[in-house]
Amino acid sequence: MDLQMAGQVAVVTGASRGIGAGIAQTLAREGVAIVVNYARDREGAEAVCAAIEAASGRAFPCQGDVGDPAAAARLVQCALESFGRLDILVNNAGAMGRTPFLESSLEELDRLLNTNLKGSWNCSQAAAAHMVKARYGRILNLSSLAAIMPSAGHAAYAASKAAVHALTQVMAGELAPYNILVNACVPGVFETPMARPAIEKRGDELRSTIGLQRLGRPEEMGPLVAFLVSPLNSYVSGALIRVDGAKLAVQNPMKPWKDAGLMP
């Protein structure tokens, strides 16, 4: 299917590895020029750009902590200076944390909110200001199943991602008059560097609660994202779409406390 994206330009945050890298490479195959954002992993970002260019695509690495409004503005400027336009923003950059609620600190909450919520907020404001003038744009936020399914130890993480859901739907309503569509994908457990510690510790348990009996692969997010941010999508906005292989059950939320001997 031709998604009619040739010649468009996208900023993909947190695209040096994992799901972000998979999305960047999928969009590049559709003819989209990519600004590959990274916070620290310059080597990974350059490798993603090299892979895109080896396949006759266009890509440019751009460093920036999305929690910083000035860095978010630089990402938009990077797209305009490198490729002359900006049509698509994919807010993929994310931070993970797993601490029981009573042991969680405000510092951890701030860290997760800074990347997961403020990052999407900052980049979306910077990109939407340009898209409003163009009367066209597509914004896609990456959330997490933790935002809608209880999971012990994820209070701060789940709260930050649930806030992204609310932000997505408010943005969708406010930006719709400018032909800017805003959606969110809600991934389950994918085989990414960020999820590796949990997979190494609880991989079999995690697979047992997924209908397909396996974890997601980073490249499996790309096709859905590509449709949602393409001109072919002209009416889906404000949607929160689960991508989790049919998650069937969740861990007993009290299990960590029982394991620690803190509950009968």
C-alpha positions as CSV (number, residue, x, y, z in Angstrom):
1,M,0.0,0.0,0.0
2,D,1.3,3.4,-0.9
3,L,1.0,5.6,2.2
4,Q,1.6,8.8,0.1
5,M,4.4,9.9,2.4
6,A,7.3,10.4,-0.1
7,G,8.9,13.8,0.5
8,Q,7.6,14.3,4.0
9,V,9.8,15.0,7.0
10,A,9.5,13.4,10.5
11,V,11.2,14.0,13.9
12,V,11.4,10.7,15.9
13,T,12.5,11.2,19.5
14,G,14.6,8.6,21.2
15,A,15.3,7.0,17.9
16,S,18.8,5.7,18.5
17,R,17.6,2.2,19.5
18,G,14.6,0.0,20.2
19,I,11.1,1.0,19.1
20,G,12.2,4.5,18.0
21,A,14.8,3.1,15.7
22,G,12.3,0.7,14.2
23,I,9.8,3.5,13.6
24,A,12.5,5.7,12.0
25,Q,13.5,3.0,9.6
26,T,9.9,2.1,8.7
27,L,9.1,5.7,7.9
28,A,12.3,6.1,5.9
29,R,11.3,3.2,3.7
30,E,8.1,5.1,2.9
31,G,10.2,8.0,1.6
32,V,10.2,10.1,4.8
33,A,13.3,12.1,5.7
34,I,14.0,11.5,9.4
35,V,15.5,13.6,12.2
36,V,16.9,10.9,14.5
37,N,16.8,12.4,18.0
38,Y,19.0,11.0,20.8
39,A,19.9,12.2,24.3
40,R,23.2,10.3,24.9
41,D,23.6,7.5,22.5
42,R,25.2,9.3,19.5
43,E,26.7,6.1,18.2
44,G,23.3,4.4,18.1
45,A,21.8,7.4,16.3
46,E,24.5,7.5,13.8
47,A,24.1,3.8,13.1
48,V,20.3,4.3,12.5
49,C,21.1,7.1,10.1
50,A,23.7,5.0,8.3
51,A,21.2,2.2,7.9
52,I,18.6,4.6,6.5
53,E,21.0,6.1,4.1
54,A,22.3,2.7,3.0
55,A,18.8,2.0,1.9
56,S,18.7,5.2,-0.1
57,G,16.8,7.2,2.6
58,R,17.6,10.5,4.2
59,A,18.4,10.9,7.9
60,F,20.1,13.4,10.2
61,P,21.0,12.8,13.9
62,C,20.1,15.5,16.4
63,Q,21.0,15.5,20.0
64,G,18.7,16.9,22.7
65,D,17.0,16.0,26.0
66,V,13.3,16.3,25.1
67,G,12.6,17.4,28.7
68,D,14.2,20.7,27.9
69,P,11.9,23.1,25.9
70,A,14.9,24.7,24.2
71,A,16.1,21.2,23.0
72,A,12.6,20.4,21.7
73,A,12.6,23.7,19.7
74,R,16.0,22.8,18.3
75,L,14.6,19.5,17.0
76,V,12.0,21.4,14.9
77,Q,14.6,23.8,13.7
78,C,16.9,20.9,12.8
79,A,14.1,19.4,10.6
80,L,13.5,22.8,8.9
81,E,17.2,23.5,8.3
82,S,18.1,19.9,7.2
83,F,15.0,19.1,5.1
84,G,13.0,22.3,4.7
85,R,9.7,21.2,6.4
86,L,8.1,19.2,9.2
87,D,5.1,17.0,8.7
88,I,5.4,14.3,11.4
89,L,6.4,14.1,15.1
90,V,6.8,10.8,16.9
91,N,7.2,11.2,20.6
92,N,9.0,8.0,21.4
93,A,11.6,9.0,23.9
94,G,10.9,7.5,27.3
95,A,12.3,6.6,30.7
96,M,11.5,3.6,32.8
97,G,11.3,3.1,36.6
98,R,10.2,0.2,38.8
99,T,9.9,1.0,42.5
100,P,7.2,0.1,45.0
101,F,5.0,3.1,45.7
102,L,5.9,3.6,49.4
103,E,9.6,3.5,48.4
104,S,9.3,5.9,45.5
105,S,10.9,9.3,45.7
106,L,9.8,12.6,44.3
107,E,13.1,12.6,42.4
108,E,12.1,9.4,40.5
109,L,8.7,10.8,39.8
110,D,10.2,14.0,38.5
111,R,12.7,12.1,36.3
112,L,9.9,10.0,34.7
113,L,7.6,13.0,34.2
114,N,10.4,15.0,32.7
115,T,11.0,12.6,29.8
116,N,7.6,10.8,29.4
117,L,5.2,13.7,29.9
118,K,7.2,16.9,29.5
119,G,9.1,15.5,26.6
120,S,5.9,14.8,24.7
121,W,4.6,18.2,25.8
122,N,7.7,20.2,24.8
123,C,8.2,18.5,21.4
124,S,4.5,18.7,20.6
125,Q,4.2,22.4,21.4
126,A,7.3,23.2,19.2
127,A,6.1,21.0,16.3
128,A,2.5,22.0,16.5
129,A,3.3,25.7,16.3
130,H,4.9,25.0,12.9
131,M,2.1,22.6,11.8
132,V,-0.6,25.1,12.6
133,K,0.9,27.5,10.1
134,A,1.1,24.7,7.5
135,R,-2.5,23.6,8.3
136,Y,-1.2,20.0,8.3
137,G,0.5,17.6,10.7
138,R,0.6,14.2,12.4
139,I,1.7,13.7,16.0
140,L,2.1,10.2,17.5
141,N,2.8,9.6,21.1
142,L,4.2,6.4,22.5
143,S,2.6,5.4,25.8
144,S,2.7,2.1,27.7
145,L,0.3,-0.6,28.8
146,A,1.3,0.2,32.3
147,A,-0.9,3.3,32.1
148,I,-4.1,1.2,31.8
149,M,-3.2,-2.1,33.5
150,P,-2.1,-2.2,37.1
151,S,1.5,-3.3,37.6
152,A,3.2,-3.4,40.9
153,G,6.2,-1.1,41.3
154,H,5.1,1.2,38.4
155,A,3.2,3.9,40.2
156,A,5.4,6.8,38.9
157,Y,5.9,5.3,35.5
158,A,2.2,4.5,35.0
159,A,1.2,8.0,36.2
160,S,3.6,9.6,33.7
161,K,2.2,7.5,30.8
162,A,-1.4,7.9,31.8
163,A,-0.8,11.7,31.6
164,V,0.3,11.1,28.0
165,H,-3.1,9.6,27.3
166,A,-4.9,12.7,28.5
167,L,-2.5,15.0,26.7
168,T,-3.0,13.0,23.5
169,Q,-6.8,13.4,23.6
170,V,-6.8,17.1,24.5
171,M,-4.3,17.8,21.8
172,A,-6.3,15.9,19.3
173,G,-9.4,18.0,20.0
174,E,-7.6,21.4,20.0
175,L,-5.5,20.8,16.9
176,A,-8.1,19.1,14.8
177,P,-9.3,22.4,13.2
178,Y,-5.7,22.7,11.7
179,N,-5.8,19.3,10.2
180,I,-3.3,18.0,12.8
181,L,-4.2,14.5,13.9
182,V,-2.8,13.2,17.3
183,N,-2.9,9.6,18.4
184,A,-1.1,7.3,20.8
185,C,0.2,3.8,20.5
186,V,0.1,1.8,23.8
187,P,2.8,-0.9,23.6
188,G,3.0,-3.9,25.8
189,V,6.4,-5.6,26.4
190,F,8.8,-5.3,23.5
191,E,12.3,-6.6,23.1
192,T,14.1,-3.4,23.7
193,P,17.2,-2.3,25.7
194,M,15.0,-0.4,28.1
195,A,12.9,-3.6,28.8
196,R,15.9,-5.9,28.9
197,P,16.3,-6.0,32.8
198,A,12.7,-7.0,33.2
199,I,12.9,-9.6,30.4
200,E,16.0,-11.2,31.8
201,K,14.4,-11.4,35.3
202,R,10.8,-12.3,34.4
203,G,10.8,-13.2,30.7
204,D,8.8,-16.5,31.0
205,E,6.3,-14.9,33.3
206,L,5.8,-12.0,30.9
207,R,5.3,-14.2,27.9
208,S,2.8,-16.4,29.7
209,T,0.4,-13.4,30.0
210,I,0.5,-12.6,26.3
211,G,-2.0,-14.3,24.0
212,L,0.6,-14.6,21.2
213,Q,3.0,-16.1,23.8
214,R,5.9,-13.9,22.8
215,L,7.2,-10.4,23.2
216,G,6.9,-7.7,20.6
217,R,9.7,-6.9,18.2
218,P,10.7,-3.2,17.7
219,E,10.0,-3.3,14.0
220,E,6.4,-4.5,14.6
221,M,5.4,-1.0,15.8
222,G,6.5,0.7,12.6
223,P,3.7,-0.2,10.2
224,L,0.9,0.9,12.5
225,V,2.7,4.2,13.3
226,A,3.4,4.7,9.6
227,F,-0.4,4.5,8.8
228,L,-1.4,6.8,11.7
229,V,1.1,9.5,10.6
230,S,0.4,9.2,6.9
231,P,-1.9,11.3,4.7
232,L,-3.9,8.1,4.2
233,N,-5.1,8.5,7.8
234,S,-7.6,11.4,7.5
235,Y,-10.0,10.7,10.4
236,V,-8.4,8.7,13.2
237,S,-7.4,11.1,15.9
238,G,-7.5,11.0,19.7
239,A,-7.1,7.2,19.6
240,L,-5.2,5.1,22.2
241,I,-4.3,1.9,20.3
242,R,-3.0,-1.1,22.2
243,V,-0.1,-3.0,20.6
244,D,0.5,-5.8,23.0
245,G,0.0,-9.2,21.4
246,A,-3.3,-9.7,23.3
247,K,-2.2,-9.2,26.8
248,L,-4.4,-11.5,28.8
249,A,-3.5,-11.0,32.5
250,V,-1.3,-9.0,34.8
251,Q,1.0,-9.9,37.6
252,N,-0.6,-10.0,41.0
253,P,-0.1,-6.4,42.2
254,M,0.7,-7.5,45.7
255,K,3.3,-10.1,44.7
256,P,6.4,-7.9,45.4
257,W,5.1,-7.1,48.9
258,K,4.4,-10.7,49.7
259,D,7.9,-11.7,48.4
260,A,9.4,-9.1,50.7
261,G,7.5,-10.5,53.7
262,L,5.5,-7.4,54.1
263,M,2.0,-9.0,53.7
264,P,0.4,-12.2,55.0
